[in-house]
Amino acid sequence: PAPPPAPEQQPRVIDTKGTPQRPLPGGGPADVGLVLAQQGGGGSPITVQQVIPGGPAATSNQVRQGDTLIDVDGLDMVGRALPEVQNMLRGERNSPVTMIFRRGSDQVVVTLLRAVPVGPGGKPGPPPPPGQAG
């Protein structure tokens, strides 16, 4: 991992809020299509283990494996347990969620519309590993 930026160096912020995303029909439970991991339990950094194909994060091309999630909708993720963070990423289909990820010395701001991952042929994609999706 890259060392944290020096105090006089501000991290570059990559803002993708303007990235267009087409709402999908219908409501119901949905998420952003990420498999998250937390080594060492609560308080440890939460990282992207996998970007689920066909999900909002994958179609945005803005989130990468290895990114560290640091903020969800203005709430700091430091010190939070993985299940709590996963619940924050779930919500009604087509509802927006804004996340900030740390990628090296950069901060990447991503706003996605929650959706159910779609696989080939428009059918629902494979479910994420149990208890890991967000």
N, C-alpha and C positions, 0 to 999 in steps of 0.2 A: 504493500500500500504506500501511496505517496505521503510524504510528511505534510502536516497541516501548513497552510500558508503562513508566512511571516506576518507579524502584527501589522506592519505597514502595507502589506499587499492584500487587497480585497479580493475575494473570490469572484470570478467572472460569473455572471448570472445569465443563463440561457433561458429566455422566456418564450414558451411555446403556446401561451394562452390563445393566440390568434389562429392556431392551427384548426382549420375547419374539420368538423366531424359530423357526419350525417346521423340524425337520431333514427333509432330503429323503432318499428311499430310496437305498441303494447307496453304494459307496465309489468310489475312483479319483481321478484328478487333478482339482483344482478351484482356484478363486481367489475373490477378493472382488468382482470385476466393476468394476475401476477402470482407466482409462487414465491413466498417470502421465507427467509430463514433467519434464525437468531441463535448464534453460538453462545453457550454459557448462560442462557436464561434471561429473565427480566433485567433490564438495565443495559444489556449489550446492544450494539448496533444491529439494526434490522436491514438485511440486504436482499436484493432481488436474486433468487436462486434460478428462476425460469420465467420467461415471458411466454404466456400460453398462446399458441398460434390461433389466429382468428379472433382473439379478444381485443378490447379497446387499446390496451397498451401496445400490442403487437401491430395493430393497424396504424397507430400513430407514428411508429418508428422513432419514438423519442425516449423510450425506456430501455435500458440494456441490462443484461445479466451482470451482476457485480455492483450495480448502483446501490448506494445506501440511502434508505428512506429517512429523511430528517424532519418532515413536516407534512401534515394532512389537514387541509382546510384551515390553515392558520394555527394548528395545534402542534407543539413540539413533540416529536416522537421519542426523544431521549428519556430513558428510564421506564418506558412502557413495555409491557409484556406482549409477546407476539399475538396471542388470541385477541387482545384488546385492539391492536392495530388492524388485524384482519377484519374485525367487526366494523371498524371505522371506514374501511374501504368498500364494504357491502352497502347496498341500498336499493332504491327503486330503479328499475331500468330507465335509462335516459336522464337520470339525475346527475348533475356535474359533481366532480370531485377534483380539487387542486392539490397536487403533491409537489414537494420539493425533494429532489434527490441530490446527493453529493456524488460527483464523478471526478475522482482525482482532486484537483484544486477548484473545479467548477461546481456551481450549483445549477441544476436544471429544473426549471419550473414547468410542470406539465398539468394541463387541465383536460380531463377525459370525461366522456359520458359513460356511465356504467351500462354494461350490456352483458348478455349471455354469450359466451364464445361461440362462434359459428365455424363449423368445419367445412370440408369440401362439399359442394352441391347445396350449400345453404342449410344443411342439417346441423343441429347442435353439436358442438365440438366435444372431444373427450373430456370427462370431468377431471379436475385437477386432483393431485394426490390428497387423500383425506386430511382435513385439518390444516392444510397449507395454503389454500388459495385466498386471495384478497382482492 
